[in-house]
Amino acid sequence: MTNTVPVRQIQADMGTLLRLVGRRLRHVGLSPAAVLELMSDVPVMVLEDLYALVARDPAARSSVVYAYESHLSFRALLAHRVAHDLHRIGMAMTGGRQPDHALVIAARCIAETAKRETGVEIHPAAVIGSRTVIDHGYGTVIGEQVRMGSDCYLLQNVVLGSRAIRSGPAQWAGRRHPRIGNRVEIAGNVAVFGPVTIGDDCRIESGARITEDVPAGSRIRVISVLQVTSRNLGRPEQSAQEAVRDHAGFEVGDDAADRAV
């Protein structure tokens, strides 16, 4: 087996995603095959994501085929590439004024299916740059207005979301979600909330909660929570056996289970 994934295989998998929403496509006079032809750039982006994953994740074992066939977090990104292009086409057909257009709904359906199957939720409108890696990924949420640069790396349970719940259309104006620069690394269990900007070449380590802009080239670390490990050198005041004996009124030894039976 060669260590390559043909473009035709990627196109076939994209076609499978589009067939899931075939009824909605036909509603506007399009077939999955016709939409696939409109997405000529997507297979190239998928290949770039795939090779970035293999180059940067040791668990991929330097195998393009292994990563493509088995990494669900990569599949979440593949689904997003399709959903995002479908969302773009749908909004372009209505001048950006009808989010209830059939293609926009179809894009959201693809995203929701990927969320259910992979544990990664990416809004179809989110813009994700080239050669992105989502490693592990489970619990990761990327909001509608997120703009992410190229060559970024995200681990599991990363939330790029809004800072507060807005109660109605009067409060929906303006930017709600983060903008992420190029070559940004975000470790596990990180939340970036609100209209903040993370500059290029930043590294955000696990557990951080970001609500303010981060200058380019910064490293964010959590230092307020420390793990302190020490040996228990003393004997407990009362052993587990002694506690059971005092409570139950009989001796407890290695054959306690046999006596209980």
Secondary structure, DSSP 8 states (H G I E B T S, - for coil): --S---HHHHHHHHHHHHHHTHHHHHHTT--HHHHHHHTTTHHHHHHHHHHHHHHH-GGGTT-HHHHHHH-HHHHHHHHHHHHHHHHHHHHHHTTT--TTSHHHHHHHHHHHHHHHHHS-EE-TT-EE-TT-EE-S-TT-EE-TT-EE-SS-EE-TT-EEE-SS---SGGG--S--S-EE-TT-EE-TT-EEESS-EE-TT-EE-TT-EE-S-B-TT-EE---SS--------S--SS-HHHHHHHHHSS---TTHHHHH-
